[in-house]
Amino acid sequence: MSYLVVGISHRSAAIDVLERVALDADAATKVALAVRDSAAVAESAVLATCNRTEVYATVDRFHAGMDEVTGILSDVTGVPLLDLAEHLYVHFEEGAVAHLFQVAVGLDSMVVGESQILGQVKETLRVGQDLETVGTDLNALFQHALRVGKRARTETGIDSAGRSVVSAGLDAVGGFAGRRALVVGAGSMASLAAQTLLNGGAKTVTVANRNYDRAVALTDRIGGTAIRLADVPEALRDADLVVSCTGARGVVLTAETIRDATDGRPLGVLDIALPRDVAPEAARIPGVTLITLADLIGTAGGSQDDIDEVRRIVGEETGSFEATRRAASVAPTVVALRAMASSLVDAELARLERRLPELDEHERHEVERTIRRVVDKVLHNPTVRVKELGGDPGGPTYADALRQLFALDQATVDAVTAAKTPAETSNTRADSKATGGEQA
């Protein structure tokens, strides 16, 4: 099986296009299940954030897998395939591995180096494990990506500034110390926004949500005051800063609502929802400063030196992961070769027993030792050499040659591959405490 990534992000499409392809939790589940159940795919995972929708899969055929994934994305989102294809990017095998590692370290984020995406990668793995769309291969890839993300943050200062979409947006909207803030939404990004505001010295923080109980739960946990979504127009009259990040489909804050509440006074509005929460026309209201996700693209969190070092780490880890995969692909051939040789020896010893029944136990033992020793010597160099070369790019080719030279049954090799050890097949669970991410 080979790794495949089909995705769309702020790097390949404008925000208005990303809005059409954005997946909520239910839609992401639908995509993951449909992709896994398609003919060319064995495993699947969906990484859906406020600036990306990506499907990770293991496939046995590249073109068939790509066609099935893109078709399912089109069906679930309702975006015509021709319109969607214009903005999609595709990565295969080593390119897919490198891409996920770049995502996990924050190099591909809207705010370069932000750490929220690592929590989203963890959550994607956890959901895939729960849905049973993630198996051994994707589990290995995502677990390694999480380790790469942690390594980058341990060995470099890529996220030392503590930048995130929220903090970058609040800076862009004019800061928040001493301001009266209204947060619309109660998801992970709303929680991060409220926490950032409270820790950073906002004068007051009010949280509004369609589900009032969720707003209460959030303010009970981190502080602030909870209100119902219907009370937002009135709360706007007392606020001078608004952060909106709901998962709603359609406008939550209309230009008319904002105009009536401000009446010309200054108001900073940060809209980090996808699809957007705030009507674009609000930017034309006197006194209103509207910052959206589109305004935050390319904001840097770390220094250029840190970014260069993280790129080096990604390259090193990609090479290491691929070498391990190649070596693992060679091992079943070696095991199958040894098994074939052992069965031949057993068959010949049984034949010898029938032809020379008068041999005593000591003689039979010496004959068996001699035959097995000869076979071991014959197989030693090719098996050792294939193992040594297994981590090289040509490793699988050497294994293919070994299968051809010794006429190994491919079904036997495949059976060895399927018969993993418990340690290899156990689905190491994603960190259950993973929090945050690029989306609300």
N, C-alpha and C positions, 0 to 999 in steps of 0.2 A: 504494500500500500504506500502511496505517496501523499505528501502534504499539499493542500491547496488552500489558498486564501482568495476570496472574492469580496471586494469591499468598495465603499464610497466614503469619503471624508472631506473635511474642510480643504484638504490639499487637492482634491479632484473635482469639487463641485461647490457652487455658491450656496449660501445658507438657505435660500428659497428652494433649492433642489433637495438639500439635506432634509428639509422639513417634510417633503413628500415621501421620503424613504425612512423617516424615523420610526423606530419600533418601540412600542411599550412592552412591558414584561410578557403579556399574553401573546402579542404578535411575535416576539422573539422566540417564545416557546414553540409556537406554531411552525416557524421557519426551521428551528433546530430539529424538530421531530420529522418534518416533511423531507428535509435534506437527508437525515440519517436513513430514512426508509426508501430513498430513491435507489435505483438499480446500481449505479456506479460508485456509491458512497458507503463506507462502513461506519464512520463516526462523524459527529458534527458538534460544533459549538458556535454560539452567536455572541459577539461582543458589540453591544449597542449602547452608545453614549450620546452625549449632547452634540458631538461633532463627528461621529463615525457610526457606520453600520457595517460590520464585517462578519463573514461566515468562514469559519475554519472547518476543514473537512479532510478526511483521509479517503483517497480515491484509487481505484485500480486502473482508470483510464482518464487522462487529462481532459480531453475535449468533451467526453460524455459527462464527466463530473462538473465541468464548468457550465455546460449547457443546462444541466439539471439545477444547479445552484442559482444561476441567473434567472431561470424560468420561475423558480419558487419565489425568489425575491420580488419578481414582477407581479406574480399572482397575489402574494400577501399584501404588498404595498399598494397595488392598483396602478402602479406606474408602468406605462407601456414599455415593452422590452427594448424597443429601439431608442426611446428616450433615456432609459436606464443605462444601457450599454455605453452610451457616450461618456458617462462619468465614472464608470467602474474601473477599478484596477485589479489585476490578477497577479498573484505570486504563486510559484510552484516549487516544491521540494526545498532546496537550500534557501531560495528567495523567500519562501513562506516562513521558514524558521527565522531568518534574519529580520523579517518584517515584524513578527510578533515580539522579538527581543527589543527592537527599536521602540515599539509601542510601550512595552512594559517599563522601559527606562525613562520614558517621557520625551524621547527625541521626536516623536511624531505627533505630539500634543499641540493643541492650539497655543497654550502657554508652555514653551519649551522647558522641559525639566520638571514640570509639576508632578507631584507625587500622588495625586488623587487617582490617576489611571491604574496604579498598581492594585489598589483595592478593587477596581472594576474588573481587572483581569482575574483576580481571586474569585470574585463573585461569578464571573462567567464559567470558571472551572467548577465551582460548587454547584451551580444550576445544572450544568451538563452532567455532572455525576448523579445528581438527584433524578434527572430525567432519563438517565442511562443512555444518553446520546454520546457521551465521552467514554472511550474505552482505553486500552493500554497505550496506544500510540499518541492520542491527543493528550492523555494524562501526562505522559512523559514530556511532551512538548511544553505544556502549560506549567508544569512543575519547574522545569528548567527555566522558563521565562521569568517565573517569580523569583528564582534564585538570582538570575541576572539583574533583575530590577533592584533587589536588595543589595547586591554587590556594588552596583553603580552608585547607590546612595550612601554606601558605607565607605567606599574608596575615593569618592569625588565629592565636590560641593555642588553637584548639579541642582539640588533642591535646598541649598543652604539659605536661600532668601525666603523660603517658605511660600513661594508663589503658587497660586492656583488660579483657576478661572475666576473664582470669587474675589480673591484679593486683588488680582490685576484689574478686574472690573470696577471694584470699589475705588481703587486709585484713579482709574480713568474718569470716574464720575465725580471726582473732587474730594475723595477721602470720606471719613465717617465719624471721626472723633467729635463728640459733643452734639451729634445730629440725632433727630428723632426719626427712627427707621421703622419702616413697615416691610415685613417679609411675607410674600404671597406664595404659599406652598408649604408642604411639611415633609418632603422627601429628603434624600441624602444631601442634595445640594442646598436646599433650604436650611437644613440643619447646620451645614457648614457655614452658610451665610450668617445665620443667627449667632452661632458661636463666635465667628470672627468679629461681628459687630459688638457683641457683649464684651469680648476680651479686649477689643481695641478702643473702648471708651465711648461707644455710642451712648447718647443721653437716655434714650428709651428704645426698646425693641418690641414691636407688636407682630405677632404671627397670625396670619389668616389662612384658612384652608376650607375647601368644600366640605371635607369631613372634619367637623369641629373637634371630635374626640382626638384625632391625630394632632391637631394644633395644640390641644391641651397637654397631650403626652409629651410633645416636644418642649413646650415651655416649662412643664414640670421637671423635665430632665436638665435643661440648660439655663432656664430663666426666661424672663420676658412675660408678655401678656398675650393670651389667646383670644381671638375673636372669630366670628363666623364670616364666611366669604361675602355674605350679603351686607356686612357692615363695613366693607372696604371703602366705598365712596365717602362715608363719614370719617373713617380713619385717615383717609388721604388728606383731609383738611388740616390735620394736626401734624402730618409728616413732612419732612423736607428731604427724605431719601427713601426710595422704594427699590426693593430687590424682588423680582418676580421669577419664579422657577417652578411652575406647576407642570404636570404631565397632560394638561388639557389639550384637546384638539379644537383650535379656534382661539380667537382673541379673548383674553380675560379682562384686560384693562383697555377700554376704548379711549380714543382721543377726547371724546366728549366728556367722559367721566373725569379724566385728568384735568381738562380745561375748567370744568365746573369747580373742581376742588382747589385749583391753584389760583385762578383769577389773576394771573400775571406774576405771582411770587415765585422765587426760585425753587425748583424741585429737581433732584437728581434721580434718574430712573435707570436701573440696571436690569436688563432683560436677558437672562441666561437660559431661557427655556427653548426647547426644540420639540415641536413647532413653537414659534414665538408667542409670548403672552400679550405683548403690548403692541397696539396698533402703530405702524410706522409713522402715521400722520402726527403722532404725539410729539415727534421731534421738531415740528414746525410751530409748536405752541410757545409763545414768549415766556422765557424764564425756565423752560424745561430742557434739561440735558439728558438725552437718551443714548445709552451705550448698549449695544447688542453684541452677540457672539462674533458677528462679522468684524466688529471694531477691535477685537482682541487677538485676531489671528497673527501669529508670529511673535507675540510678546515673549521675551526671554526671561527665564528664571535663573539660570546659572551663567557663569562667565564662559567665554569662548574656549578657554583652556579646559574647563570642566567638560564642555560639550565635546571637544576633540578627544578627551580621554575616555568619555563614555562611548563614543563611536569605536574606539580601539577595543574596549571591553566587549562590545557587541560583536565585533569581528572575531575576536578571540574565542568567545563563547559559542558563536555559530560554528566555527571550525571544530571546536571540541565536541559539540553535540553531533555534528555530522560524522565525525570520525568514530564516535561511539556507535552510531547507527550502522555504519558500514561494517564495523567489527562484529556487531550483533547479527548482521545479515549473513556473515561468513560462518558463524558458529554452527548453525544447523547442518551445513554441508559437511563440516568436519565430523560432527556427531554421527550423521548418516553414513559417512564413509567408514568410520570405526565400527558402527553397528553391522554394516554389510560384511566387513572383513571378519568380524567375530562370528557371524552366522555361517560364513563359508568354512571357517575353521571347525565349528561345531559339526557341520555336515560331513566334512572329511574325516573327522575323528570317529563319527558314528559309522561311516563306511569302513574305516580301518578296523573298528571293533567287530564288524560283521565278517570281514575277510580274514582277520588274524585273531580269532577268539582265544588262542592259546597264550597270548601275551599276558604276563603277570602285571600286577598293579604298578610296580616300580617301572617296568618298561613302558607301559601306557603313559604314565606320568612324564617320563623323560621325552617321549615322542611328542606329547602335547606341549610341553615347555618349548621344545625345539621349533615346532610349527608356529606357535604364537610369537616366539622371539623373532623368527624370520619375517613374519607378517608385520610386526611392530617396526622392524628396521626398514622394511620396504616403504611403510607409510609415514615414517617419522619425518623425513625431510619435506615432503609435500605438505603435510598437515602443519608443521611448524612454520613453514614459509608462508602458507596461506594465512595463518593467524597473525604473523608479523605484518603482512601486507594488508590485513583486513581493514585497518584504519585509514589506508591511503585511498585516494579517489578511485584507483583501479581495483581495489579489494574485491568488490562483487564480481568483476570480470574474471579474476583469478578463481573465485569460487565456481563460477560457471564452467570454466575450463576443467576444473577438478571433477565436476559432475559429468562432463562429457567424456573425459579420459577414463573414468572408472564406471561409466554407464550407470550412474546412480538414478534410482527411481525418484522423479520429482515429487511424487506423492509422499514418499518417505521423508524427504527434506521438508516438505510442507507440514507433515505431521510433527516433526521435531520442532518446527517454528511455533506451531499451535500449542504444543505441550510445554508452556512456560512454567517456571518454578513459581511457588506461591509469592515469593518476594517480587517477581517480575510482574505478576498479574494483579497484585493488590492495588486497588485504586486509592492511593494516598489522598486523603481528604484535603480539600482546600481549607485554609484558615477560616474557621467559622466566625472569627471576629473581624473579617475584612469589612472595611467601611469605606464609604465615599466612592467617588468615581467621576467621570466626566459628565454624567447626566443626572438629572433630577430623579 
